[in-house]
Structure formats: C-alpha cells, structure tokens
Amino acid sequence: MLKGSGVLLTALNQDGKLITLVQSFKRKELIERLRSDVYFCPVCQEPLILKAGNIRVPHFSHKRNAACTILETEPESPQHLKGKKYLFDFFFKQGLNVSLEHYLPDIKQRPDLFVQTPSHSFAIEYQCSPIARSILEKRTEGYKRSGIIPIWIIGGKPYQKYQKGLFTLTDFHWSMIRYKEEIGQYLFSFDSESLRFFLLSNITPISLRQVSSSLLSTSYSTATLPFRFPQGDNRINVPLWQQSKRRWLQNKVLYGNLVDDSFLKSIYSSGHNPYLLPPICGLPVPFMECFYSHPIEWQFFIYQECFSKLQVGKRISVKYIIQKVQSLIKSGFISPRYFPLAHKLTWKNAVEHYCNVLTEWEYFKKIGEDLFEMVKEIKIPSSTEEATKWEEEIFRKLENGNTRNGSKIDDYCFFFGSLAGFSKIK
C-alpha cells in the first residue's frame, strides 16, 4: 500500500498546467521529467514528488508532514492506481468529458474520476478496499447535495470466491450492492489485472455469505457504452436453497448458544421443536438479504408474534406486522442489513413480500390496501416425516412458480443509467 503519502495521478507543473500520468509516458521520459520539472498539488498547492520506479505505477506523492485534505483519504494500492488509469482511458476513448482526481472544494471531496455530460455530472469512485458504511454514506450524500450523481465501482472481482455454483460475498460487497428492478440486486466491478468488467446480478442469498447469482463479464479492450451483457437468469435455485436451509438449521441446533441465541431461546421457551416449525418459516422471498438474520429466524418471529394465535377469519395489517418487526429489531432479536447505495432495499420490503407469498399460497386473503384476512390455519408438523413432506410441497410450489423471466439489459449503462438521449462530448 502507498500509505500516508497523498498519492496522486495528477499535478500542476510550474506553468500551472495540469499534468496526468495516464497518458502513455515511457518511464525514461518520466525520469527525465523528475529531474527537470517541479510539480504541485492541485488541492493544497504544496510541492509534490514524482515517483517513477520500475515496479510501482508512476505517481505523484506529497512530501512528509504535508497538510492536505488528500492525506485524509484511505491509502491507495497499485491496483487502485492502475484501475483509475484504465478507467480514465476507457471513458476518454468513449468520447466522454472525463477528468482525473477532480477536486470539489465545496464538499472537500476528490472522486477518482469526474465525468460531465450536457445534463449531468458523475463522480466515479473506484473502491478496491473495504470501507465503512458510514464513510460510504457520507461521501455519497456529499456528492448528491452538490447535484452530482455518485457511482461506485468495486476494484477486482465482485465476489470473494466462487465454488460449486455459489459466490461468497464479504460484508464490504454487501455494502456496495445496487438495485435495478430488471436484474435485482447487483454488483459492478472492474478488475485491473484481468482487464475485464464484471456484473454479478440477480443476487439471491443462500446463506449469510453465500449467494447464487449470474456472473457476466466483458473485456476492457472491446467494451463500449452501453455494455452488451448477455441476458442472465434470475430464478431462485430452489433445491440449493432448500439444502442450505436444512444445513443452517442443523448447525444452529448443534452449535448454537442457548444463553445468547435469542432464536433458539424463543424456540424452546415457546415449546417448539426447531425441526418441527411451521412450513412458512424459512421461505426465500425477494429482499430477504435486507436481514442479516436467516429467513427461518425472522419469519419464525413474525409467526410467533403475529400469526400463532390468529384464528381463521381474523384480520391483520402489514403495518401491524412491521411494527412488531421493528420492536424485534430494537430488542436485538432480528438484525437488519443496510445498503448505503440502494436505499430502496429495506427490510420492510422483505416483510411485505413475505405477506404476499403467504397470500399467494392462500393462507391469507387481501381485503384492503394494507389488510389481510386469515383463510387457512398455519399448522405445525407432528413429526419429521410430516415436516419434510410439507416442506417438499411448499418448495415444489415455489419451484413451479419460479418462472420470472430475465429482462433485457443491453440498453442500460451501469455507469450512467439509461443512455436514451445521452450525448457524448467531443
């Protein structure tokens, strides 16, 4: 890592001209410039050092003990510097008005790239290392207040590892999630090593860290705007989900702590058997990733608080259920997940979709905008054989109804949204 040095790819020379290190400079030429030219920081105007060794990416660096707002940002890695360079070249070749490390004095922020079109300004952040959600939120809101559209791109691949059809995401990846209705939750990245753009779309959690998803990619050398990604598959892998659900429950029972685990404590204190829960507990529903808690957990708590004593013919509102879930969250029984770049993704969406699923399976009948009537009793299996049979029936219904078609996404730019009416600056 290039720590504490205020690393830059842009600087002002002694004539006040902005110099960037993304053009095809040869290292010999850079060394000659190092000997003859003087460079200054575009932000603080302090002298900079031009570093052009044989290993690291050529860059400008602040001198020791410099006082500059740039020094307050996180350290930059060679991967980050290379990625910024390639992304600048890509946008420049697309005919866009792009600048590197453009400083915004009103909000004291310096995006990696700044793109201007006739109607909008975009701040592009190339994020290679984990960043706290609070910082992600602060920077994003800073751009929005200035009328600038923020775009965050993951540096590297949009997952930690891939194995047996599943992708493993870190909490950092989850914090970078964005949402588009046609392709659901997605992650967009650029890998400066393989020189490819990646789209991980239709992300469906299988466990706390593993997801099933569609991975698409396109080469940096042949990509154009808008990207032409082939259509992905956004169906839930029902057998995989079912297998993972059973494994999660087994591990919870075998290794869970009865003292600290509120789920297990509630299960046993209410007289339930964790292997004989109502079949409506543990269903994969849209937006379930808005909870850190497994669907078995938060759906059991909803059942316990809202449905267990509700009789056929009685009514219940989604508003009431949401209030109950809010109380469970405040008490620490359920843990919600927050998405700084996708405010539309909230745990309330998951609860609403859960109610809709129960309506589709005729446990409830919708009789108003927010009101449901119970029309079928939610039964508890009396044996593991019966539990397995009911679960199979429910998941068979789920698989048969799992026919959502993927939408065409080849007219959508994952940097700038819809390109309809989008004109490049020549």
C-alpha beads as a LAMMPS data file, in Angstrom:
LAMMPS data file: protein, C-alpha beads

426 atoms
425 bonds

1 atom types
1 bond types

-500.0 500.0 xlo xhi
-500.0 500.0 ylo yhi
-500.0 500.0 zlo zhi

Masses

1 110.0

Atoms # bond

1 1 1 0.000 0.000 0.000
2 1 1 1.098 3.572 -0.656
3 1 1 0.486 4.878 2.823
4 1 1 0.438 8.401 4.165
5 1 1 1.909 9.957 1.024
6 1 1 -1.097 11.671 -0.559
7 1 1 -0.802 9.652 -3.768
8 1 1 -1.973 11.358 -6.959
9 1 1 -2.018 10.720 -10.678
10 1 1 -2.474 14.436 -11.427
11 1 1 -0.413 17.508 -10.576
12 1 1 0.214 21.088 -11.659
13 1 1 3.575 21.891 -13.235
14 1 1 5.470 25.144 -12.705
15 1 1 3.421 26.744 -15.505
16 1 1 0.102 25.880 -13.843
17 1 1 -0.723 23.209 -16.420
18 1 1 -2.493 20.076 -15.189
19 1 1 -0.348 17.016 -15.834
20 1 1 -1.796 13.495 -15.653
21 1 1 0.065 10.200 -15.564
22 1 1 -2.486 8.238 -17.529
23 1 1 -1.085 9.022 -20.942
24 1 1 1.425 6.648 -22.496
25 1 1 4.511 8.120 -20.892
26 1 1 7.617 5.977 -21.086
27 1 1 9.467 5.507 -17.815
28 1 1 12.624 7.110 -19.208
29 1 1 10.604 10.174 -20.073
30 1 1 9.157 10.254 -16.558
31 1 1 12.628 10.071 -15.050
32 1 1 13.718 12.997 -17.215
33 1 1 10.692 14.971 -16.056
34 1 1 11.587 14.134 -12.465
35 1 1 14.958 15.747 -12.969
36 1 1 13.760 18.879 -14.722
37 1 1 10.181 19.753 -13.714
38 1 1 8.536 20.860 -10.481
39 1 1 5.064 19.682 -9.528
40 1 1 2.420 20.982 -7.141
41 1 1 -0.717 19.523 -5.555
42 1 1 -3.886 20.839 -7.270
43 1 1 -5.592 20.990 -3.850
44 1 1 -3.093 22.409 -1.344
45 1 1 -0.506 23.791 -3.824
46 1 1 2.318 22.101 -1.884
47 1 1 5.271 20.650 -3.859
48 1 1 4.924 17.022 -4.959
49 1 1 7.421 14.292 -5.684
50 1 1 7.148 12.392 -8.961
51 1 1 7.865 8.704 -8.414
52 1 1 8.523 6.518 -11.441
53 1 1 10.304 3.364 -10.358
54 1 1 10.428 0.037 -12.109
55 1 1 7.745 -1.688 -10.014
56 1 1 5.044 0.679 -8.840
57 1 1 2.630 2.640 -11.002
58 1 1 4.117 6.104 -11.708
59 1 1 2.503 8.630 -9.367
60 1 1 2.895 11.922 -7.542
61 1 1 3.332 11.935 -3.797
62 1 1 3.198 14.562 -1.051
63 1 1 6.296 15.184 0.994
64 1 1 6.418 14.039 4.606
65 1 1 4.426 16.074 7.128
66 1 1 2.386 17.765 4.385
67 1 1 -1.005 19.145 5.422
68 1 1 -3.549 18.331 2.719
69 1 1 -7.115 17.034 2.702
70 1 1 -5.985 14.334 0.272
71 1 1 -3.970 12.793 3.085
72 1 1 -7.215 12.143 4.946
73 1 1 -8.356 9.572 2.388
74 1 1 -7.532 5.876 2.650
75 1 1 -4.172 4.606 1.298
76 1 1 -4.005 3.756 -2.399
77 1 1 -2.736 0.426 -3.668
78 1 1 -1.050 -0.218 -7.021
79 1 1 -4.281 -1.967 -8.026
80 1 1 -6.240 1.214 -7.321
81 1 1 -3.848 3.429 -9.272
82 1 1 -3.843 1.068 -12.262
83 1 1 -7.631 0.809 -12.165
84 1 1 -8.079 4.585 -12.206
85 1 1 -5.711 4.849 -15.151
86 1 1 -7.551 2.207 -17.188
87 1 1 -10.976 3.634 -16.371
88 1 1 -9.851 7.119 -17.386
89 1 1 -8.554 5.749 -20.684
90 1 1 -11.813 3.833 -21.233
91 1 1 -14.092 6.847 -20.736
92 1 1 -11.781 9.096 -22.733
93 1 1 -11.872 6.674 -25.681
94 1 1 -15.678 6.638 -25.435
95 1 1 -15.599 10.359 -26.204
96 1 1 -16.688 11.499 -22.744
97 1 1 -15.573 14.619 -20.916
98 1 1 -13.651 12.903 -18.116
99 1 1 -11.138 14.273 -15.636
100 1 1 -8.949 12.506 -13.113
101 1 1 -8.950 13.298 -9.380
102 1 1 -11.091 16.408 -9.847
103 1 1 -11.253 18.277 -6.529
104 1 1 -14.653 19.587 -5.393
105 1 1 -13.869 22.386 -2.919
106 1 1 -17.480 22.930 -1.780
107 1 1 -17.661 19.456 -0.269
108 1 1 -13.891 18.837 0.030
109 1 1 -14.126 15.566 -1.867
110 1 1 -11.979 14.250 -4.699
111 1 1 -13.562 11.451 -6.741
112 1 1 -11.271 9.158 -8.663
113 1 1 -12.932 10.227 -11.912
114 1 1 -15.316 13.042 -12.788
115 1 1 -17.482 12.733 -15.903
116 1 1 -19.594 15.575 -17.290
117 1 1 -22.367 15.273 -19.851
118 1 1 -24.654 18.001 -21.219
119 1 1 -27.178 17.314 -18.471
120 1 1 -25.383 15.608 -15.564
121 1 1 -22.153 15.338 -13.613
122 1 1 -20.918 11.987 -12.294
123 1 1 -18.420 11.262 -9.536
124 1 1 -16.885 7.823 -10.037
125 1 1 -15.235 6.128 -7.077
126 1 1 -13.110 3.050 -7.736
127 1 1 -13.131 1.172 -4.426
128 1 1 -10.556 -1.602 -4.067
129 1 1 -10.510 -1.989 -0.280
130 1 1 -13.260 -2.318 2.350
131 1 1 -14.757 0.930 3.534
132 1 1 -17.069 1.606 6.465
133 1 1 -20.732 2.039 5.594
134 1 1 -20.723 5.394 7.391
135 1 1 -17.936 6.730 5.132
136 1 1 -19.615 5.294 2.048
137 1 1 -22.837 7.044 3.040
138 1 1 -21.097 10.337 3.868
139 1 1 -19.279 10.561 0.545
140 1 1 -22.358 9.528 -1.413
141 1 1 -24.547 12.131 0.284
142 1 1 -21.854 14.786 -0.232
143 1 1 -21.985 14.275 -3.988
144 1 1 -25.784 14.224 -4.047
145 1 1 -26.023 17.520 -2.150
146 1 1 -23.906 19.096 -4.879
147 1 1 -26.145 17.737 -7.628
148 1 1 -23.546 15.142 -8.639
149 1 1 -24.508 11.531 -9.298
150 1 1 -22.172 9.161 -7.418
151 1 1 -21.122 5.870 -9.000
152 1 1 -19.160 3.300 -7.025
153 1 1 -17.215 0.581 -8.829
154 1 1 -15.635 -2.323 -7.000
155 1 1 -11.948 -2.866 -7.725
156 1 1 -11.317 -6.506 -8.604
157 1 1 -13.959 -9.206 -8.919
158 1 1 -17.419 -8.607 -7.370
159 1 1 -17.105 -11.553 -5.000
160 1 1 -14.575 -13.089 -2.624
161 1 1 -14.556 -16.575 -4.098
162 1 1 -16.506 -18.848 -6.402
163 1 1 -17.125 -22.519 -5.722
164 1 1 -19.672 -25.083 -6.883
165 1 1 -22.053 -22.567 -8.406
166 1 1 -22.026 -20.285 -5.374
167 1 1 -20.376 -16.939 -4.803
168 1 1 -19.081 -15.814 -1.434
169 1 1 -19.585 -12.146 -0.581
170 1 1 -17.964 -10.192 2.224
171 1 1 -19.811 -7.530 4.175
172 1 1 -17.957 -4.983 2.030
173 1 1 -19.523 -6.490 -1.094
174 1 1 -22.959 -6.370 0.531
175 1 1 -22.424 -2.680 1.358
176 1 1 -21.742 -1.972 -2.336
177 1 1 -24.972 -3.587 -3.566
178 1 1 -27.109 -1.627 -6.002
179 1 1 -30.589 -2.405 -7.265
180 1 1 -32.360 -2.352 -10.618
181 1 1 -35.781 -3.908 -10.992
182 1 1 -34.938 -5.861 -14.147
183 1 1 -31.902 -7.617 -12.664
184 1 1 -32.492 -7.298 -8.942
185 1 1 -29.566 -6.727 -6.601
186 1 1 -26.255 -6.452 -8.419
187 1 1 -22.567 -5.638 -8.063
188 1 1 -20.490 -3.978 -10.771
189 1 1 -16.701 -4.122 -10.837
190 1 1 -13.585 -3.602 -12.901
191 1 1 -10.577 -5.865 -12.454
192 1 1 -7.347 -4.087 -13.399
193 1 1 -5.444 -7.410 -13.515
194 1 1 -7.627 -9.331 -15.989
195 1 1 -8.850 -6.084 -17.602
196 1 1 -12.499 -7.095 -17.507
197 1 1 -15.738 -5.509 -16.350
198 1 1 -17.929 -7.815 -14.242
199 1 1 -21.623 -7.823 -13.454
200 1 1 -22.890 -10.057 -10.661
201 1 1 -26.668 -9.815 -10.928
202 1 1 -29.844 -11.468 -9.610
203 1 1 -28.111 -11.978 -6.279
204 1 1 -30.042 -14.429 -4.108
205 1 1 -28.716 -15.303 -0.631
206 1 1 -28.216 -18.982 0.119
207 1 1 -26.585 -18.365 3.489
208 1 1 -25.200 -15.364 5.378
209 1 1 -22.262 -15.060 2.976
210 1 1 -23.040 -17.318 0.021
211 1 1 -25.303 -16.357 -2.868
212 1 1 -26.479 -17.840 -6.120
213 1 1 -26.151 -15.336 -8.923
214 1 1 -25.479 -14.704 -12.610
215 1 1 -21.913 -13.658 -13.391
216 1 1 -21.366 -11.828 -16.667
217 1 1 -18.235 -10.112 -17.916
218 1 1 -16.895 -8.157 -20.859
219 1 1 -13.365 -7.319 -21.922
220 1 1 -11.947 -3.840 -21.360
221 1 1 -10.432 -3.839 -24.847
222 1 1 -13.704 -4.500 -26.671
223 1 1 -16.275 -2.922 -24.317
224 1 1 -18.304 0.078 -25.425
225 1 1 -21.078 2.091 -23.817
226 1 1 -23.655 0.840 -23.161
227 1 1 -22.234 -2.554 -22.188
228 1 1 -23.650 -5.521 -24.099
229 1 1 -24.062 -8.126 -21.418
230 1 1 -25.858 -11.346 -22.357
231 1 1 -29.096 -11.969 -20.539
232 1 1 -28.751 -13.644 -17.145
233 1 1 -31.003 -15.999 -15.214
234 1 1 -32.762 -14.528 -12.178
235 1 1 -34.589 -17.620 -10.946
236 1 1 -34.074 -18.855 -7.414
237 1 1 -32.194 -22.150 -7.226
238 1 1 -34.819 -23.867 -5.078
239 1 1 -33.048 -27.223 -4.426
240 1 1 -29.865 -25.380 -3.448
241 1 1 -31.773 -23.074 -1.148
242 1 1 -33.604 -25.986 0.452
243 1 1 -30.355 -27.853 1.077
244 1 1 -28.714 -24.772 2.567
245 1 1 -31.711 -24.077 4.792
246 1 1 -31.561 -27.559 6.320
247 1 1 -27.805 -27.270 6.848
248 1 1 -28.201 -23.886 8.536
249 1 1 -30.842 -25.230 10.916
250 1 1 -28.752 -28.280 11.807
251 1 1 -25.709 -26.138 12.568
252 1 1 -27.828 -23.742 14.613
253 1 1 -29.212 -26.569 16.770
254 1 1 -25.854 -28.343 17.143
255 1 1 -23.627 -25.335 17.791
256 1 1 -25.995 -22.550 18.876
257 1 1 -25.629 -20.948 22.293
258 1 1 -28.830 -21.234 24.288
259 1 1 -27.730 -18.435 26.592
260 1 1 -27.102 -15.793 23.931
261 1 1 -29.059 -17.029 20.896
262 1 1 -32.453 -15.309 21.012
263 1 1 -33.812 -17.521 18.211
264 1 1 -33.094 -20.804 19.999
265 1 1 -34.252 -19.390 23.330
266 1 1 -37.573 -18.349 21.756
267 1 1 -37.952 -21.732 20.043
268 1 1 -37.521 -23.768 23.200
269 1 1 -39.217 -21.369 25.643
270 1 1 -42.359 -21.398 23.474
271 1 1 -42.391 -25.200 23.430
272 1 1 -41.441 -25.589 19.752
273 1 1 -39.122 -28.140 18.225
274 1 1 -36.622 -26.450 15.842
275 1 1 -37.092 -29.351 13.402
276 1 1 -40.886 -29.095 13.552
277 1 1 -41.503 -25.454 12.738
278 1 1 -44.453 -24.299 10.621
279 1 1 -43.657 -24.749 6.903
280 1 1 -43.970 -20.977 6.355
281 1 1 -40.775 -20.386 8.370
282 1 1 -37.711 -20.220 6.154
283 1 1 -39.075 -19.204 2.750
284 1 1 -36.855 -17.450 0.198
285 1 1 -38.557 -14.149 -0.614
286 1 1 -37.465 -11.042 -2.505
287 1 1 -35.334 -8.641 -0.436
288 1 1 -34.572 -11.251 2.244
289 1 1 -30.948 -10.057 2.090
290 1 1 -32.143 -6.927 3.906
291 1 1 -31.755 -9.004 7.071
292 1 1 -28.524 -10.413 8.448
293 1 1 -30.825 -12.877 10.199
294 1 1 -31.692 -16.039 8.306
295 1 1 -35.281 -16.165 6.925
296 1 1 -36.013 -19.031 9.326
297 1 1 -35.297 -16.651 12.205
298 1 1 -37.190 -13.528 11.211
299 1 1 -40.092 -15.475 9.721
300 1 1 -40.411 -17.568 12.894
301 1 1 -40.514 -14.386 14.988
302 1 1 -43.255 -12.995 12.722
303 1 1 -45.181 -16.241 13.066
304 1 1 -44.743 -16.234 16.850
305 1 1 -45.685 -12.583 17.338
306 1 1 -48.389 -12.197 14.697
307 1 1 -49.800 -15.489 13.404
308 1 1 -49.552 -18.147 16.113
309 1 1 -52.713 -17.018 17.914
310 1 1 -54.531 -15.601 14.893
311 1 1 -57.680 -17.526 14.062
312 1 1 -59.183 -18.188 10.650
313 1 1 -61.455 -15.293 9.700
314 1 1 -59.488 -12.746 11.755
315 1 1 -57.690 -9.816 10.164
316 1 1 -54.190 -8.426 10.401
317 1 1 -52.437 -5.498 8.738
318 1 1 -48.935 -5.300 7.267
319 1 1 -48.456 -2.135 9.300
320 1 1 -49.008 -4.113 12.489
321 1 1 -46.533 -6.804 11.380
322 1 1 -43.924 -4.158 10.522
323 1 1 -44.375 -2.572 13.963
324 1 1 -43.760 -5.948 15.573
325 1 1 -40.619 -6.480 13.490
326 1 1 -39.388 -3.005 14.461
327 1 1 -39.745 -3.961 18.115
328 1 1 -37.855 -7.205 17.490
329 1 1 -35.067 -5.234 15.805
330 1 1 -34.836 -2.781 18.705
331 1 1 -34.678 -5.692 21.144
332 1 1 -31.861 -7.316 19.173
333 1 1 -33.838 -10.401 18.156
334 1 1 -33.514 -9.592 14.431
335 1 1 -30.602 -7.868 12.672
336 1 1 -31.361 -5.760 9.578
337 1 1 -28.792 -5.066 6.867
338 1 1 -28.335 -1.580 5.459
339 1 1 -27.407 -0.725 1.853
340 1 1 -25.867 2.762 1.517
341 1 1 -26.064 2.715 -2.312
342 1 1 -29.560 1.246 -2.581
343 1 1 -31.932 2.969 -0.180
344 1 1 -34.898 1.247 -1.826
345 1 1 -33.711 -2.029 -0.345
346 1 1 -35.153 -2.212 3.161
347 1 1 -36.283 -4.987 5.479
348 1 1 -39.829 -3.647 5.158
349 1 1 -39.761 -4.779 1.507
350 1 1 -38.897 -8.298 2.657
351 1 1 -41.760 -8.349 5.177
352 1 1 -44.245 -7.089 2.581
353 1 1 -43.162 -9.727 0.053
354 1 1 -43.398 -12.399 2.737
355 1 1 -47.020 -11.405 3.332
356 1 1 -47.649 -11.517 -0.406
357 1 1 -46.222 -15.042 -0.627
358 1 1 -48.497 -16.196 2.188
359 1 1 -51.403 -14.686 0.270
360 1 1 -50.411 -16.462 -2.944
361 1 1 -50.380 -19.741 -1.036
362 1 1 -53.844 -18.975 0.320
363 1 1 -53.000 -18.623 3.994
364 1 1 -54.358 -15.074 3.769
365 1 1 -56.729 -13.134 1.560
366 1 1 -56.061 -9.495 0.809
367 1 1 -59.134 -7.415 1.619
368 1 1 -57.645 -3.922 1.562
369 1 1 -54.586 -1.867 0.759
370 1 1 -52.884 -2.968 3.973
371 1 1 -55.307 -5.529 5.372
372 1 1 -55.327 -9.346 5.203
373 1 1 -57.740 -11.975 6.462
374 1 1 -56.546 -15.416 7.546
375 1 1 -58.336 -18.068 5.491
376 1 1 -56.249 -21.155 6.294
377 1 1 -54.761 -22.352 9.545
378 1 1 -50.966 -22.434 9.816
379 1 1 -50.308 -25.926 11.138
380 1 1 -47.285 -27.315 12.962
381 1 1 -45.978 -30.702 11.782
382 1 1 -46.159 -33.503 14.334
383 1 1 -43.181 -35.494 13.040
384 1 1 -40.034 -35.010 10.970
385 1 1 -41.622 -37.092 8.220
386 1 1 -44.619 -34.750 8.101
387 1 1 -42.347 -31.703 8.281
388 1 1 -40.321 -32.986 5.323
389 1 1 -43.484 -33.744 3.344
390 1 1 -44.944 -30.264 3.932
391 1 1 -41.644 -28.602 3.154
392 1 1 -41.364 -30.535 -0.105
393 1 1 -44.889 -29.468 -1.080
394 1 1 -44.172 -25.814 -0.392
395 1 1 -40.863 -25.832 -2.223
396 1 1 -42.426 -27.654 -5.155
397 1 1 -44.970 -24.822 -5.397
398 1 1 -42.140 -22.341 -5.124
399 1 1 -40.152 -24.014 -7.899
400 1 1 -43.186 -24.292 -10.186
401 1 1 -43.948 -20.627 -9.690
402 1 1 -40.318 -19.646 -10.086
403 1 1 -40.643 -18.574 -13.718
404 1 1 -39.533 -14.972 -13.639
405 1 1 -38.009 -14.049 -16.956
406 1 1 -34.800 -12.069 -17.112
407 1 1 -35.151 -8.643 -18.696
408 1 1 -33.015 -7.295 -21.473
409 1 1 -30.264 -5.121 -20.098
410 1 1 -28.236 -4.348 -23.192
411 1 1 -29.593 -0.785 -23.459
412 1 1 -28.603 0.097 -19.902
413 1 1 -25.289 1.659 -18.925
414 1 1 -24.125 0.542 -15.495
415 1 1 -22.192 3.756 -15.139
416 1 1 -24.707 6.355 -16.263
417 1 1 -28.126 4.660 -16.323
418 1 1 -30.278 4.788 -19.420
419 1 1 -28.398 6.110 -22.453
420 1 1 -31.539 7.283 -24.193
421 1 1 -30.791 10.831 -25.285
422 1 1 -27.273 10.542 -23.879
423 1 1 -24.824 12.532 -25.978
424 1 1 -21.070 12.327 -25.732
425 1 1 -18.864 15.374 -25.622
426 1 1 -16.368 15.506 -28.446

Bonds

1 1 1 2
2 1 2 3
3 1 3 4
4 1 4 5
5 1 5 6
6 1 6 7
7 1 7 8
8 1 8 9
9 1 9 10
10 1 10 11
11 1 11 12
12 1 12 13
13 1 13 14
14 1 14 15
15 1 15 16
16 1 16 17
17 1 17 18
18 1 18 19
19 1 19 20
20 1 20 21
21 1 21 22
22 1 22 23
23 1 23 24
24 1 24 25
25 1 25 26
26 1 26 27
27 1 27 28
28 1 28 29
29 1 29 30
30 1 30 31
31 1 31 32
32 1 32 33
33 1 33 34
34 1 34 35
35 1 35 36
36 1 36 37
37 1 37 38
38 1 38 39
39 1 39 40
40 1 40 41
41 1 41 42
42 1 42 43
43 1 43 44
44 1 44 45
45 1 45 46
46 1 46 47
47 1 47 48
48 1 48 49
49 1 49 50
50 1 50 51
51 1 51 52
52 1 52 53
53 1 53 54
54 1 54 55
55 1 55 56
56 1 56 57
57 1 57 58
58 1 58 59
59 1 59 60
60 1 60 61
61 1 61 62
62 1 62 63
63 1 63 64
64 1 64 65
65 1 65 66
66 1 66 67
67 1 67 68
68 1 68 69
69 1 69 70
70 1 70 71
71 1 71 72
72 1 72 73
73 1 73 74
74 1 74 75
75 1 75 76
76 1 76 77
77 1 77 78
78 1 78 79
79 1 79 80
80 1 80 81
81 1 81 82
82 1 82 83
83 1 83 84
84 1 84 85
85 1 85 86
86 1 86 87
87 1 87 88
88 1 88 89
89 1 89 90
90 1 90 91
91 1 91 92
92 1 92 93
93 1 93 94
94 1 94 95
95 1 95 96
96 1 96 97
97 1 97 98
98 1 98 99
99 1 99 100
100 1 100 101
101 1 101 102
102 1 102 103
103 1 103 104
104 1 104 105
105 1 105 106
106 1 106 107
107 1 107 108
108 1 108 109
109 1 109 110
110 1 110 111
111 1 111 112
112 1 112 113
113 1 113 114
114 1 114 115
115 1 115 116
116 1 116 117
117 1 117 118
118 1 118 119
119 1 119 120
120 1 120 121
121 1 121 122
122 1 122 123
123 1 123 124
124 1 124 125
125 1 125 126
126 1 126 127
127 1 127 128
128 1 128 129
129 1 129 130
130 1 130 131
131 1 131 132
132 1 132 133
133 1 133 134
134 1 134 135
135 1 135 136
136 1 136 137
137 1 137 138
138 1 138 139
139 1 139 140
140 1 140 141
141 1 141 142
142 1 142 143
143 1 143 144
144 1 144 145
145 1 145 146
146 1 146 147
147 1 147 148
148 1 148 149
149 1 149 150
150 1 150 151
151 1 151 152
152 1 152 153
153 1 153 154
154 1 154 155
155 1 155 156
156 1 156 157
157 1 157 158
158 1 158 159
159 1 159 160
160 1 160 161
161 1 161 162
162 1 162 163
163 1 163 164
164 1 164 165
165 1 165 166
166 1 166 167
167 1 167 168
168 1 168 169
169 1 169 170
170 1 170 171
171 1 171 172
172 1 172 173
173 1 173 174
174 1 174 175
175 1 175 176
176 1 176 177
177 1 177 178
178 1 178 179
179 1 179 180
180 1 180 181
181 1 181 182
182 1 182 183
183 1 183 184
184 1 184 185
185 1 185 186
186 1 186 187
187 1 187 188
188 1 188 189
189 1 189 190
190 1 190 191
191 1 191 192
192 1 192 193
193 1 193 194
194 1 194 195
195 1 195 196
196 1 196 197
197 1 197 198
198 1 198 199
199 1 199 200
200 1 200 201
201 1 201 202
202 1 202 203
203 1 203 204
204 1 204 205
205 1 205 206
206 1 206 207
207 1 207 208
208 1 208 209
209 1 209 210
210 1 210 211
211 1 211 212
212 1 212 213
213 1 213 214
214 1 214 215
215 1 215 216
216 1 216 217
217 1 217 218
218 1 218 219
219 1 219 220
220 1 220 221
221 1 221 222
222 1 222 223
223 1 223 224
224 1 224 225
225 1 225 226
226 1 226 227
227 1 227 228
228 1 228 229
229 1 229 230
230 1 230 231
231 1 231 232
232 1 232 233
233 1 233 234
234 1 234 235
235 1 235 236
236 1 236 237
237 1 237 238
238 1 238 239
239 1 239 240
240 1 240 241
241 1 241 242
242 1 242 243
243 1 243 244
244 1 244 245
245 1 245 246
246 1 246 247
247 1 247 248
248 1 248 249
249 1 249 250
250 1 250 251
251 1 251 252
252 1 252 253
253 1 253 254
254 1 254 255
255 1 255 256
256 1 256 257
257 1 257 258
258 1 258 259
259 1 259 260
260 1 260 261
261 1 261 262
262 1 262 263
263 1 263 264
264 1 264 265
265 1 265 266
266 1 266 267
267 1 267 268
268 1 268 269
269 1 269 270
270 1 270 271
271 1 271 272
272 1 272 273
273 1 273 274
274 1 274 275
275 1 275 276
276 1 276 277
277 1 277 278
278 1 278 279
279 1 279 280
280 1 280 281
281 1 281 282
282 1 282 283
283 1 283 284
284 1 284 285
285 1 285 286
286 1 286 287
287 1 287 288
288 1 288 289
289 1 289 290
290 1 290 291
291 1 291 292
292 1 292 293
293 1 293 294
294 1 294 295
295 1 295 296
296 1 296 297
297 1 297 298
298 1 298 299
299 1 299 300
300 1 300 301
301 1 301 302
302 1 302 303
303 1 303 304
304 1 304 305
305 1 305 306
306 1 306 307
307 1 307 308
308 1 308 309
309 1 309 310
310 1 310 311
311 1 311 312
312 1 312 313
313 1 313 314
314 1 314 315
315 1 315 316
316 1 316 317
317 1 317 318
318 1 318 319
319 1 319 320
320 1 320 321
321 1 321 322
322 1 322 323
323 1 323 324
324 1 324 325
325 1 325 326
326 1 326 327
327 1 327 328
328 1 328 329
329 1 329 330
330 1 330 331
331 1 331 332
332 1 332 333
333 1 333 334
334 1 334 335
335 1 335 336
336 1 336 337
337 1 337 338
338 1 338 339
339 1 339 340
340 1 340 341
341 1 341 342
342 1 342 343
343 1 343 344
344 1 344 345
345 1 345 346
346 1 346 347
347 1 347 348
348 1 348 349
349 1 349 350
350 1 350 351
351 1 351 352
352 1 352 353
353 1 353 354
354 1 354 355
355 1 355 356
356 1 356 357
357 1 357 358
358 1 358 359
359 1 359 360
360 1 360 361
361 1 361 362
362 1 362 363
363 1 363 364
364 1 364 365
365 1 365 366
366 1 366 367
367 1 367 368
368 1 368 369
369 1 369 370
370 1 370 371
371 1 371 372
372 1 372 373
373 1 373 374
374 1 374 375
375 1 375 376
376 1 376 377
377 1 377 378
378 1 378 379
379 1 379 380
380 1 380 381
381 1 381 382
382 1 382 383
383 1 383 384
384 1 384 385
385 1 385 386
386 1 386 387
387 1 387 388
388 1 388 389
389 1 389 390
390 1 390 391
391 1 391 392
392 1 392 393
393 1 393 394
394 1 394 395
395 1 395 396
396 1 396 397
397 1 397 398
398 1 398 399
399 1 399 400
400 1 400 401
401 1 401 402
402 1 402 403
403 1 403 404
404 1 404 405
405 1 405 406
406 1 406 407
407 1 407 408
408 1 408 409
409 1 409 410
410 1 410 411
411 1 411 412
412 1 412 413
413 1 413 414
414 1 414 415
415 1 415 416
416 1 416 417
417 1 417 418
418 1 418 419
419 1 419 420
420 1 420 421
421 1 421 422
422 1 422 423
423 1 423 424
424 1 424 425
425 1 425 426
